[in-house]
Amino acid sequence: MTKKRPYSSIIVDGVEQAPSRAMLYPVGFSREDFAKAQVGIASTWSNVTPCNMHINELAGHAAAGADANGAKSVVFNTITVSDGISMGTPGMRYSLVSREVIADSIETVVGAQGFDGFVAIGGCDKNMPACAMAMARLDRPSVFVYGGTIQPGAERRDIISVFEAVGSRAENLITAEELQVVEETAIPGPGSCGGMYTANTMASAIEALGLSLPNSSSQEAVSEDKANDAYRAGQAVAELIQQDLKPSRLLSRESFENAITLVIALEGSTNAVLHLLAIASAADIPLSIDDFSRIGKRVPVLADMRPAGHYAMSELVAIGGIQPLMKTLLDEGLLHGECMTVTGKTLAENLSTIQPYPDDQAIIRPLDNPIKRDSHLRILRGNIAAGGSVAKITGHEGERFTGSARVFHGEEAGMAAIMNGTVQAGDVVVIRYEGPRGGPGMREMLSPTSALNGRGLAGKVALITDGRFSGGSSGFVVGHVVPEAYEGGLIGLIEDGDTITIDAIANEINLEVGDDELAARRANWSAPKPYAVKGTLAKYATLVSNASEGAVTDKQLRL
């Protein structure tokens, strides 16, 4: 049977393409390779972060798998940036921007080089949804490989332990020497941050979408299982090319409902809302923030995972990963088992032989004894967020908060006030002008939320922002406020001392100020000067949609 080569044949076949072939001999092609399907291996390797420092090795395994199955692999790189390193600094403005850059770059290389399919390997918060966005845009046979979770540090520490230790040091709850010990022992080696933070959340969601092989999301970065996962992904893409099985046959309303369901059951990151909206947009599948509310009414929180809970991803890996949880949800009718996956089988077929968790495990609760009976991801509306906002209310911090506004223009000002003791119990911290356009880039407020928790203010203070939160944030926090302050949203009119009520039962967030007073404030309001007027940040601010639309940069081009 002639191998299918729908894209590479255009690049390398025929007399006219002799120059193309000539360019490929030096990079490892033989004469026989030109008759094979070409598989790109999109590696997000980088030494800027432990999340991605090992991905070059996984790329090698994926390439070997593709070659062993009759294809010709070509490895290429794209960027990544580290949220954990840039957090709390101006550099964090580039984090969400990098999602668009990475998706663009994978699309660019695969499209330009004529790859018939590709493996995309991601290991950190933004490059993972970026890989999925590129898969949806290109619609060529492809498989996502998760770089894997990190092993715990000493005394089960992780990166959030360090952020919270900063607040504890400010409160003199620990010494400088104790902070130094935490700093030096929290990150033992390669892999993504160890709780159910954004990386592990998105790995699980992408698996539920059907874009990665079973249990790819639940393997340690340094493990034989992860190396085999990468190898099998390369093999799988070579087969998918011959079957012509593309993301458009995998991605559907139902598969996105599966992803949302799993994110809720795992008590996953609020960033999943932003990223799933963006992936759906790339796939031209209608999805809105209200779908999270609709699904959240019937899906319980079952995973006792950090940051709100107790366990790390490596501990979930040890008892079987997410597959037994998915089987439980499927058996309960909460997942669509008919959805096709990159295995060439349906989700139900993939889960048919999965055994339940051990009886003595405490990480995943039974359905009749959930941590929370409905979703922790709350879509709040009200006069502060007419276009929606996203809260992470696990139940640990209560479900209603009324307090006095303490307002800050930007994260740095808010963080300084938290660290110097200005912020007190009963305050609603408002950090604004951090939205997709106004930031630009929608910085994560992990430093402020961790400092609040480290100072013992968890549950005693709320924080709202038109920015967003790390998956490691916990507490009474509301982000993604739409419209953002920079675009004239009400969050930009709040003043110190105003009363704000956040109600996660009614799903509302309201400023208790009269209409006449708000009209007077609006008359005196003007947008601040843009943070950037040239370069990547300026381009992003010009193109980006609002948070309730996924903060994507190509939406207006398709209207």
RODO-2510 file (C-alpha; in nm, 4 decimals, decimal comma):
residues 559
     n   res          X          Y          Z
     1     m     0,0000     0,0000     0,0000
     2     t     0,1290     0,3445    -0,0905
     3     k     0,1940     0,5559     0,2168
     4     k    -0,0211     0,8656     0,2488
     5     r     0,1889     1,1820     0,2257
     6     p    -0,0628     1,4596     0,1589
     7     y     0,1659     1,7500     0,2551
     8     s     0,5259     1,6290     0,2325
     9     s     0,4720     1,5046    -0,1230
    10     i     0,4148     1,8662    -0,2312
    11     i     0,7469     1,9650    -0,0748
    12     v     0,9750     1,6824    -0,1934
    13     d     0,8224     1,5053    -0,4956
    14     g     0,9078     1,5750    -0,8590
    15     v     1,1899     1,7250    -1,0594
    16     e     1,1004     2,0776    -0,9536
    17     q     1,1536     1,9931    -0,5858
    18     a     1,5105     1,8702    -0,6258
    19     p     1,6372     2,1792    -0,4361
    20     s     1,4093     2,0906    -0,1442
    21     r     1,5475     1,7390    -0,1333
    22     a     1,9019     1,8707    -0,1577
    23     m     1,8440     2,0791     0,1554
    24     l     1,7226     1,7741     0,3479
    25     y     2,0107     1,5347     0,2833
    26     p     2,2427     1,7226     0,5248
    27     v     1,9863     1,7065     0,8087
    28     g     1,9633     1,3286     0,7952
    29     f     1,7421     1,2297     0,5014
    30     s     1,8312     0,9394     0,2752
    31     r     1,6930     0,8866    -0,0747
    32     e     1,4443     0,6334     0,0678
    33     d     1,3137     0,8786     0,3295
    34     f     1,1503     1,0975     0,0648
    35     a     0,8919     0,8261     0,0067
    36     k     0,7921     0,8256     0,3738
    37     a     0,5342     1,0372     0,5548
    38     q     0,7069     1,3166     0,7439
    39     v     0,6331     1,3626     1,1140
    40     g     0,7353     1,6856     1,2835
    41     i     0,8341     1,6644     1,6492
    42     a     0,7538     1,9995     1,8117
    43     s     0,9774     2,0219     2,1176
    44     t     0,9367     2,2912     2,3801
    45     w     1,2744     2,2052     2,5330
    46     s     1,4396     2,4863     2,7220
    47     n     1,6785     2,5260     3,0087
    48     v     1,4891     2,8292     3,1378
    49     t     1,2647     2,6079     3,3540
    50     p     1,2684     2,2602     3,5114
    51     c     0,9284     2,1979     3,3528
    52     n     1,0908     2,1675     3,0100
    53     m     1,4550     2,0856     3,0735
    54     h     1,4114     1,7173     2,9813
    55     i     1,1854     1,7510     2,6802
    56     n     1,4673     1,7167     2,4294
    57     e     1,5025     1,3569     2,5490
    58     l     1,1295     1,2958     2,5059
    59     a     1,1496     1,4461     2,1572
    60     g     1,4168     1,1893     2,0742
    61     h     1,1908     0,9074     2,1921
    62     a     0,8991     1,0424     1,9880
    63     a     1,1185     1,0691     1,6792
    64     a     1,2378     0,7109     1,7247
    65     g     0,8768     0,5930     1,7534
    66     a     0,7759     0,7654     1,4308
    67     d     1,0794     0,6289     1,2457
    68     a     1,0156     0,2764     1,3718
    69     n     0,6637     0,2912     1,2303
    70     g     0,7714     0,3794     0,8779
    71     a     0,7701     0,7598     0,8907
    72     k     1,0539     1,0105     0,8787
    73     s     1,0789     1,2336     1,1852
    74     v     1,2062     1,5894     1,1936
    75     v     1,2602     1,7549     1,5325
    76     f     1,2123     2,1293     1,5706
    77     n     1,1939     2,3666     1,8639
    78     t     0,9773     2,6475     1,9892
    79     i     1,0051     2,8805     2,2857
    80     t     0,8838     2,8527     2,6377
    81     v     0,8877     3,0943     2,9298
    82     s     0,8665     3,0180     3,3000
    83     d     0,5723     3,1453     3,4991
    84     g     0,7372     3,0437     3,8251
    85     i     1,0468     3,2514     3,7532
    86     s     0,8781     3,5582     3,6045
    87     m     0,5916     3,5595     3,8590
    88     g     0,5426     3,8932     4,0307
    89     t     0,7659     4,0800     3,7840
    90     p     0,7092     4,2718     3,4585
    91     g     0,8295     3,9595     3,2752
    92     m     0,5051     3,7810     3,3670
    93     r     0,3282     3,9976     3,1100
    94     y     0,4817     3,7725     2,8450
    95     s     0,3428     3,4489     2,9897
    96     l    -0,0024     3,4361     2,8315
    97     v     0,1394     3,6106     2,5265
    98     s     0,3746     3,3132     2,4850
    99     r     0,0759     3,0823     2,4389
   100     e    -0,0096     3,2651     2,1171
   101     v     0,3543     3,2835     2,0052
   102     i     0,4052     2,9091     2,0586
   103     a     0,0835     2,8134     1,8783
   104     d     0,1806     3,0461     1,5930
   105     s     0,5307     2,9016     1,5707
   106     i     0,4210     2,5370     1,5648
   107     e     0,1625     2,6212     1,2996
   108     t     0,4279     2,8098     1,1040
   109     v     0,6868     2,5310     1,1006
   110     v     0,4438     2,2473     1,0313
   111     g     0,2760     2,4467     0,7557
   112     a     0,5974     2,5680     0,5960
   113     q     0,7774     2,2330     0,6030
   114     g     0,4833     2,0280     0,4827
   115     f     0,4761     1,7770     0,7677
   116     d     0,2030     1,5158     0,7236
   117     g     0,1525     1,4976     1,0994
   118     f     0,3275     1,5942     1,4193
   119     v     0,3890     1,5222     1,7843
   120     a     0,3680     1,8254     2,0154
   121     i     0,5445     1,7961     2,3516
   122     g     0,4677     2,0484     2,6246
   123     g     0,5602     2,0673     2,9886
   124     c     0,4580     2,4066     3,1261
   125     d     0,1412     2,6089     3,1687
   126     k     0,1221     2,7974     2,8376
   127     n     0,3041     2,5738     2,5935
   128     m     0,0567     2,2918     2,6604
   129     p    -0,2637     2,4711     2,5516
   130     a    -0,0545     2,6283     2,2746
   131     c     0,0269     2,2800     2,1426
   132     a    -0,3423     2,1889     2,1452
   133     m    -0,4343     2,5154     1,9726
   134     a    -0,1826     2,4428     1,6978
   135     m    -0,3218     2,0911     1,6590
   136     a    -0,6729     2,2301     1,6200
   137     r    -0,5676     2,5031     1,3763
   138     l    -0,3597     2,2795     1,1496
   139     d    -0,5999     1,9831     1,1628
   140     r    -0,3324     1,7317     1,0689
   141     p    -0,2854     1,3937     1,2408
   142     s    -0,1136     1,4767     1,5683
   143     v    -0,0641     1,3656     1,9282
   144     f     0,0165     1,5717     2,2360
   145     v     0,2715     1,4420     2,4868
   146     y     0,2830     1,5856     2,8383
   147     g     0,6348     1,6337     2,9749
   148     g     0,5221     1,4913     3,3093
   149     t     0,4980     1,5996     3,6698
   150     i     0,7888     1,6746     3,8996
   151     q     0,8724     1,4575     4,1994
   152     p     0,8126     1,6164     4,5409
   153     g     1,0880     1,8076     4,7133
   154     a     1,2024     1,7505     5,0699
   155     e     0,9112     1,7179     5,3149
   156     r     0,6721     1,7049     5,0137
   157     r     0,7516     2,0645     4,9182
   158     d     0,6818     2,2193     4,5803
   159     i     0,7022     2,5657     4,4233
   160     i     0,3936     2,6875     4,6114
   161     s     0,5722     2,6048     4,9370
   162     v     0,8296     2,8676     4,8399
   163     f     0,5738     3,1355     4,7466
   164     e     0,3895     3,0817     5,0760
   165     a     0,7148     3,0823     5,2705
   166     v     0,7732     3,4375     5,1439
   167     g     0,4554     3,5489     5,3209
   168     s     0,5477     3,3504     5,6312
   169     r     0,8856     3,5254     5,6411
   170     a     0,7149     3,8662     5,6125
   171     e     0,4983     3,7704     5,9108
   172     n     0,8088     3,6462     6,1007
   173     l     0,6572     3,3001     6,1222
   174     i     0,9813     3,1534     5,9866
   175     t     1,3435     3,2687     5,9897
   176     a     1,5511     3,3755     5,6900
   177     e     1,7462     3,0513     5,7283
   178     e     1,4265     2,8453     5,7160
   179     l     1,3166     3,0295     5,4023
   180     q     1,6541     2,9489     5,2464
   181     v     1,6054     2,5769     5,3190
   182     v     1,2607     2,5785     5,1560
   183     e     1,3994     2,7656     4,8548
   184     e     1,6804     2,5154     4,8034
   185     t     1,4804     2,1928     4,8484
   186     a     1,1419     2,2526     4,6836
   187     i     1,2389     2,1709     4,3229
   188     p     1,4372     1,8438     4,3027
   189     g     1,4597     1,8056     3,9241
   190     p     1,2724     1,7998     3,5915
   191     g     0,8960     1,8191     3,5551
   192     s     0,5956     2,0448     3,5940
   193     c     0,4796     2,1917     3,9245
   194     g     0,3557     1,9115     4,1430
   195     g    -0,0009     1,9924     4,2519
   196     m    -0,3198     2,0177     4,0503
   197     y    -0,1874     2,3470     3,9220
   198     t    -0,2274     2,4647     3,5638
   199     a     0,0183     2,2218     3,4001
   200     n    -0,1310     1,9069     3,5508
   201     t    -0,4799     2,0455     3,5022
   202     m    -0,4240     2,1121     3,1324
   203     a    -0,2484     1,7790     3,0761
   204     s    -0,5567     1,6070     3,2173
   205     a    -0,7938     1,8235     3,0126
   206     i    -0,6035     1,7563     2,6895
   207     e    -0,6169     1,3830     2,7579
   208     a    -0,9924     1,4108     2,8150
   209     l    -1,0195     1,5937     2,4808
   210     g    -0,8746     1,2823     2,3189
   211     l    -0,5552     1,4519     2,1978
   212     s    -0,3039     1,2474     2,4011
   213     l    -0,2550     0,8790     2,4704
   214     p    -0,4200     0,7282     2,7799
   215     n    -0,2484     0,8293     3,1053
   216     s    -0,0062     1,0680     2,9329
   217     s    -0,1189     1,3268     3,1874
   218     s    -0,0379     1,1044     3,4862
   219     q     0,3281     1,0098     3,4616
   220     e     0,6360     1,1469     3,6309
   221     a     0,8699     1,3436     3,4070
   222     v     1,1640     1,1212     3,4930
   223     s     1,0240     0,7726     3,4389
   224     e     1,0220     0,4834     3,1974
   225     d     0,6482     0,5353     3,1538
   226     k     0,7029     0,8884     3,0237
   227     a     0,9765     0,7816     2,7816
   228     n     0,7461     0,5069     2,6507
   229     d     0,4591     0,7556     2,6211
   230     a     0,6689     0,9751     2,3910
   231     y     0,7828     0,6781     2,1833
   232     r     0,4264     0,5490     2,1435
   233     a     0,3097     0,8968     2,0442
   234     g     0,5561     0,8960     1,7538
   235     q     0,4313     0,5546     1,6515
   236     a     0,0712     0,6673     1,6831
   237     v     0,1102     0,9731     1,4590
   238     a     0,2616     0,7593     1,1821
   239     e    -0,0489     0,5410     1,2042
   240     l    -0,2919     0,8322     1,2289
   241     i    -0,1543     0,9738     0,9042
   242     q    -0,2481     0,6532     0,7238
   243     q    -0,5938     0,6551     0,8862
   244     d    -0,6336     1,0282     0,8141
   245     l    -0,7541     1,0688     1,1725
   246     k    -0,7365     1,4426     1,2438
   247     p    -0,8227     1,6632     1,5432
   248     s    -1,1443     1,7718     1,3686
   249     r    -1,2686     1,4142     1,4121
   250     l    -1,1753     1,4160     1,7806
   251     l    -1,2751     1,7629     1,8987
   252     s    -1,6449     1,8320     1,9521
   253     r    -1,8807     1,9929     2,1988
   254     e    -1,8915     1,6581     2,3742
   255     s    -1,5151     1,6214     2,4041
   256     f    -1,4913     1,9712     2,5542
   257     e    -1,7640     1,8783     2,8005
   258     n    -1,5503     1,5770     2,8947
   259     a    -1,2532     1,8050     2,9549
   260     i    -1,4555     2,0483     3,1679
   261     t    -1,6014     1,7596     3,3690
   262     l    -1,2580     1,6172     3,4455
   263     v    -1,1141     1,9578     3,5392
   264     i    -1,3959     2,0062     3,7896
   265     a    -1,3606     1,6578     3,9383
   266     l    -0,9869     1,7215     3,9824
   267     e    -1,0410     2,0673     4,1382
   268     g    -0,8287     2,2077     3,8569
   269     s    -0,6945     2,5527     3,7809
   270     t    -0,9041     2,8539     3,6795
   271     n    -0,6670     2,8842     3,3824
   272     a    -0,8440     2,5828     3,2336
   273     v    -1,1395     2,8110     3,1575
   274     l    -0,9193     3,0487     2,9591
   275     h    -0,7295     2,7736     2,7774
   276     l    -1,0231     2,5488     2,6903
   277     l    -1,2042     2,8500     2,5450
   278     a    -0,8935     2,9225     2,3357
   279     i    -0,8578     2,5631     2,2105
   280     a    -1,2281     2,5522     2,1242
   281     s    -1,1915     2,8793     1,9353
   282     a    -0,9023     2,7324     1,7344
   283     a    -1,1216     2,4328     1,6523
   284     d    -1,4224     2,6516     1,5598
   285     i    -1,6330     2,4828     1,8277
   286     p    -1,8761     2,7085     2,0166
   287     l    -1,7881     2,7138     2,3861
   288     s    -1,8617     2,9815     2,6437
   289     i    -1,7967     3,0493     3,0096
   290     d    -2,1607     2,9636     3,0741
   291     d    -2,0893     2,6042     2,9681
   292     f    -1,8653     2,5765     3,2742
   293     s    -2,1564     2,6843     3,4949
   294     r    -2,3980     2,4460     3,3252
   295     i    -2,1696     2,1448     3,3590
   296     g    -2,0566     2,2480     3,7053
   297     k    -2,4067     2,2076     3,8476
   298     r    -2,3890     1,8289     3,8058
   299     v    -2,0197     1,7477     3,8514
   300     p    -1,8683     1,7124     4,2004
   301     v    -1,5140     1,7866     4,3147
   302     l    -1,3548     1,4529     4,4014
   303     a    -0,9774     1,5081     4,4130
   304     d    -0,8082     1,6156     4,7366
   305     m    -0,5239     1,7778     4,5455
   306     r    -0,3042     2,0779     4,6125
   307     p    -0,3285     2,3735     4,6362
   308     a    -0,6557     2,3596     4,8318
   309     g    -0,6110     1,9926     4,9222
   310     h    -0,3333     1,7705     5,0453
   311     y    -0,1868     1,5553     4,7683
   312     a     0,0633     1,5993     4,4851
   313     m     0,0312     1,4694     4,1302
   314     s     0,3078     1,2146     4,1871
   315     e     0,0923     1,0600     4,4596
   316     l    -0,2023     1,0379     4,2202
   317     v     0,0293     0,8792     3,9627
   318     a     0,1227     0,6131     4,2202
   319     i    -0,2384     0,4946     4,2575
   320     g    -0,3201     0,4830     3,8855
   321     g    -0,3395     0,8407     3,7587
   322     i    -0,6587     0,9888     3,6170
   323     q    -0,7839     0,6868     3,4224
   324     p    -0,9719     0,5238     3,7146
   325     l    -1,1353     0,8608     3,7873
   326     m    -1,2390     0,8924     3,4234
   327     k    -1,3837     0,5393     3,4356
   328     t    -1,5842     0,6346     3,7449
   329     l    -1,7175     0,9477     3,5745
   330     l    -1,8002     0,7499     3,2598
   331     d    -1,9880     0,4830     3,4527
   332     e    -2,1861     0,7579     3,6259
   333     g    -2,2894     0,9038     3,2880
   334     l    -2,0812     1,2195     3,3366
   335     l    -1,8524     1,1620     3,0349
   336     h    -1,9366     1,1096     2,6688
   337     g    -1,7854     0,7706     2,5992
   338     e    -1,8494     0,7845     2,2253
   339     c    -1,5856     1,0537     2,1656
   340     m    -1,2998     0,9385     1,9432
   341     t    -0,9381     0,9688     2,0623
   342     v    -0,5873     0,9546     1,9141
   343     t    -0,5754     0,5815     1,9880
   344     g    -0,8239     0,5319     1,7048
   345     k    -1,0684     0,4094     1,9675
   346     t    -1,3423     0,5826     2,1615
   347     l    -1,2970     0,7068     2,5145
   348     a    -1,5189     0,4252     2,6415
   349     e    -1,3082     0,1680     2,4590
   350     n    -0,9892     0,3118     2,6082
   351     l    -1,1382     0,2891     2,9580
   352     s    -1,3010    -0,0528     2,9232
   353     t    -1,0227    -0,2436     3,1019
   354     i    -0,9346     0,0165     3,3648
   355     q    -0,9436    -0,1077     3,7225
   356     p    -1,0593     0,1068     4,0176
   357     y    -0,8265     0,2777     4,2622
   358     p    -0,6935     0,0795     4,5613
   359     d    -0,9426     0,0610     4,8462
   360     d    -0,7098     0,2323     5,0928
   361     q    -0,6366     0,5449     4,8856
   362     a    -0,7569     0,8848     5,0094
   363     i    -0,6774     1,1082     4,7119
   364     i    -0,9929     1,0602     4,5044
   365     r    -1,3181     1,0654     4,6979
   366     p    -1,6160     0,8430     4,6071
   367     l    -1,9077     1,0085     4,4307
   368     d    -2,1268     0,9753     4,7398
   369     n    -1,8727     1,1594     4,9565
   370     p    -1,7327     1,4420     4,7431
   371     i    -1,5206     1,7313     4,8605
   372     k    -1,7795     1,9587     4,7026
   373     r    -2,1066     1,8539     4,5414
   374     d    -2,0773     2,0975     4,2533
   375     s    -1,8012     2,2835     4,0766
   376     h    -1,5315     2,4900     4,2447
   377     l    -1,5048     2,6938     3,9226
   378     r    -1,7691     2,9618     3,9582
   379     i    -1,8618     3,1967     3,6775
   380     l    -1,9661     3,5160     3,8549
   381     r    -2,1563     3,8049     3,7026
   382     g    -2,2836     4,1289     3,8489
   383     n    -2,2135     4,4969     3,8125
   384     i    -1,8382     4,4435     3,8594
   385     a    -1,8267     4,1686     3,5965
   386     a    -2,1084     4,2170     3,3481
   387     g    -1,9153     4,0053     3,0969
   388     g    -1,8269     3,7403     3,3497
   389     s    -1,5455     3,6481     3,5870
   390     v    -1,3981     3,3240     3,7169
   391     a    -1,3662     3,2320     4,0832
   392     k    -1,2056     2,9300     4,2432
   393     i    -1,4253     2,8528     4,5433
   394     t    -1,3398     2,5141     4,6887
   395     g    -1,5578     2,5444     4,9979
   396     h    -1,2591     2,5634     5,2328
   397     e    -1,2784     2,9450     5,2347
   398     g    -1,6589     2,9737     5,2560
   399     e    -1,9017     3,0694     4,9804
   400     r    -1,9795     3,4341     5,0513
   401     f    -1,7566     3,7300     5,1336
   402     t    -1,8435     4,0937     5,1986
   403     g    -1,5644     4,3358     5,2677
   404     s    -1,4138     4,6771     5,2225
   405     a    -1,2235     4,7487     4,9005
   406     r    -0,8525     4,8147     4,9103
   407     v    -0,7601     4,9178     4,5570
   408     f    -0,4284     4,8911     4,3723
   409     h    -0,3151     4,9847     4,0236
   410     g    -0,1132     4,6802     3,9308
   411     e     0,0255     4,3753     4,1078
   412     e     0,3383     4,5385     4,2495
   413     a     0,1405     4,7911     4,4528
   414     g    -0,0913     4,5201     4,5838
   415     m     0,1968     4,2916     4,6754
   416     a     0,3776     4,5685     4,8628
   417     a     0,0669     4,6421     5,0701
   418     i     0,0251     4,2744     5,1565
   419     m     0,3888     4,2379     5,2574
   420     n     0,3982     4,5540     5,4733
   421     g     0,0790     4,4706     5,6611
   422     t    -0,1471     4,7361     5,5064
   423     v    -0,3938     4,4663     5,3948
   424     q    -0,5978     4,3426     5,6894
   425     a    -0,8649     4,0818     5,7567
   426     g    -1,1978     4,1883     5,6044
   427     d    -1,0426     4,3598     5,3033
   428     v    -1,1288     4,2886     4,9426
   429     v    -0,8018     4,3479     4,7597
   430     v    -0,8655     4,4896     4,4112
   431     i    -0,5731     4,4580     4,1684
   432     r    -0,6669     4,6149     3,8365
   433     y    -0,5223     4,7192     3,5014
   434     e    -0,3872     4,3651     3,4689
   435     g    -0,6280     4,2445     3,1973
   436     p    -0,5412     4,1068     2,8526
   437     r    -0,5187     4,4581     2,7040
   438     g    -0,4433     4,6688     3,0090
   439     g    -0,1645     4,4577     3,1541
   440     p    -0,1105     4,3642     2,8877
   441     g    -0,0929     3,9878     2,9167
   442     m    -0,3157     3,9153     3,2174
   443     r    -0,0488     3,8455     3,4789
   444     e    -0,1098     3,5745     3,7384
   445     m    -0,1564     3,6861     4,0988
   446     l     0,0230     3,3923     4,2595
   447     s     0,2626     3,6111     4,4580
   448     p    -0,0186     3,8124     4,6252
   449     t    -0,2397     3,5102     4,6993
   450     s     0,0521     3,3084     4,8349
   451     a     0,1673     3,6012     5,0483
   452     l    -0,1844     3,6361     5,1906
   453     n    -0,1906     3,2659     5,2758
   454     g     0,1607     3,2824     5,4197
   455     r     0,0569     3,5698     5,6452
   456     g    -0,2364     3,3705     5,7808
   457     l    -0,5053     3,5671     5,5953
   458     a    -0,6494     3,2776     5,3942
   459     g    -1,0288     3,3016     5,4085
   460     k    -1,0081     3,6367     5,5873
   461     v    -0,9304     3,8435     5,2779
   462     a    -1,0720     3,8258     4,9231
   463     l    -0,8875     3,9294     4,6087
   464     i    -1,0416     4,0316     4,2771
   465     t    -0,8602     4,1204     3,9564
   466     d    -0,8958     4,1603     3,5828
   467     g    -0,5768     3,9553     3,5690
   468     r    -0,5767     3,5852     3,6425
   469     f    -0,4446     3,3300     3,8904
   470     s    -0,1921     3,0526     3,8907
   471     g    -0,3254     2,7037     3,9435
   472     g    -0,1309     2,7269     4,2678
   473     s    -0,3465     3,0117     4,4011
   474     s    -0,6013     2,9377     4,6696
   475     g    -0,8297     3,1446     4,8865
   476     f    -1,1329     3,3612     4,8110
   477     v    -1,0104     3,4815     4,4716
   478     v    -1,1907     3,6093     4,1617
   479     g    -1,0148     3,6790     3,8317
   480     h    -1,0797     3,7247     3,4582
   481     v    -1,3098     4,0201     3,5330
   482     v    -1,4774     4,1379     3,2097
   483     p    -1,4863     4,4170     3,1078
   484     e    -1,1363     4,4906     3,2332
   485     a    -1,0400     4,8243     3,3865
   486     y    -0,8414     4,9408     3,0835
   487     e    -1,1542     4,9138     2,8664
   488     g    -1,3703     5,1106     3,1074
   489     g    -1,4970     4,8228     3,3180
   490     l    -1,6535     4,8941     3,6550
   491     i    -1,3546     4,7412     3,8307
   492     g    -1,1696     5,0579     3,7279
   493     l    -1,4168     5,2769     3,9214
   494     i    -1,3870     5,1056     4,2607
   495     e    -1,2453     5,3230     4,5392
   496     d    -1,0919     5,2402     4,8763
   497     g    -1,3584     5,1675     5,1348
   498     d    -1,6325     5,0662     4,8904
   499     t    -1,8295     4,7601     4,9935
   500     i    -1,7958     4,4556     4,7666
   501     t    -1,9935     4,1337     4,7976
   502     i    -1,8857     3,8070     4,6369
   503     d    -2,1533     3,5370     4,6424
   504     a    -2,0516     3,1964     4,5068
   505     i    -2,3981     3,0534     4,5659
   506     a    -2,5838     3,3174     4,3646
   507     n    -2,2737     3,3443     4,1405
   508     e    -2,2587     3,7225     4,1693
   509     i    -1,9967     3,9876     4,2367
   510     n    -2,1275     4,3356     4,3079
   511     l    -2,0079     4,6792     4,4087
   512     e    -2,2489     4,8387     4,6542
   513     v    -2,2283     5,1950     4,5255
   514     g    -2,5208     5,3977     4,3894
   515     d    -2,5700     5,4671     4,0192
   516     d    -2,5300     5,8455     4,0563
   517     e    -2,1974     5,8075     4,2318
   518     l    -2,0767     5,5607     3,9690
   519     a    -2,1814     5,7994     3,6911
   520     a    -1,9801     6,0781     3,8530
   521     r    -1,6756     5,8540     3,8839
   522     r    -1,7057     5,7447     3,5230
   523     a    -1,7161     6,1049     3,4059
   524     n    -1,3772     6,1590     3,5687
   525     w    -1,2207     5,8327     3,4458
   526     s    -0,9791     5,7998     3,1587
   527     a    -0,7726     5,5050     3,0441
   528     p    -0,4058     5,5085     3,1448
   529     k    -0,1330     5,5184     2,8833
   530     p    -0,0647     5,1749     2,7320
   531     y     0,2162     4,9812     2,8951
   532     a     0,3779     4,9037     2,5578
   533     v     0,3568     5,0897     2,2274
   534     k     0,5770     4,8620     2,0158
   535     g     0,6856     4,5011     1,9943
   536     t     0,5220     4,1792     2,1078
   537     l     0,3215     4,3212     2,3987
   538     a     0,1812     4,6063     2,1888
   539     k     0,0776     4,3680     1,9097
   540     y    -0,0867     4,1390     2,1633
   541     a    -0,2776     4,4225     2,3308
   542     t    -0,4067     4,5368     1,9928
   543     l    -0,5297     4,1945     1,8813
   544     v    -0,6355     4,0139     2,1979
   545     s    -0,9980     3,9306     2,2807
   546     n    -1,1362     3,9542     2,6328
   547     a    -1,0918     3,6830     2,8958
   548     s    -1,4455     3,5469     2,8529
   549     e    -1,3518     3,4749     2,4910
   550     g    -1,0266     3,2992     2,5824
   551     a    -0,7906     3,5970     2,5337
   552     v    -0,7031     3,4801     2,1814
   553     t    -0,5401     3,6962     1,9156
   554     d    -0,7124     3,5792     1,5979
   555     k    -1,0783     3,6032     1,6970
   556     q    -1,1459     3,9391     1,5344
   557     l    -0,9885     3,8128     1,2109
   558     r    -1,2606     3,5470     1,1843
   559     l    -1,5603     3,7653     1,2651
***
